[in-house]
Structure formats: structure tokens, C-alpha cells
Amino acid sequence: PDLITISKSMGAGVPISGVIGRKEIMDVSEPGELGGTYSGSPLGCRAALEVLDVIEKENLNN
């Protein structure tokens, strides 16, 4: 797909959302054009970083 939206478990219960996309799409959008209600929350961002660390450390993406 060109774009994928993610949320829910990304923040371990803390509201957060994100968009993953092809470089040629993501690079042309301006700040604030790709996002949602829960994007940019400092607490949500911290929680999501911790979740991503666990995914990487436990090799859950393979």
C-alpha cells in the first residue's frame, strides 16, 4: 500500500497514531498534513518509543 495508518497498541494504551508511507509520498507532505487526532502527544510519543523498543528487542517484527 501507499500509506498505512497505525494506532491503538502502538502506545500501550496511551492515545497515539501514526502514518507509514512510501518515501515519495511522505516527503512531499507538509507538517500537519498526515496525521490525526492523537499525533504529537508527548506522553503518547514516549509510550510509542518504549513499545517500539520492546518490539525490536524481542524481535517481534520477524
Secondary structure by P-SEA (a helix, b strand, c coil): ccbbbbccccccccccccccccaaaaaacccccccccccccaaaaaaaaaaaaaaaaacccc
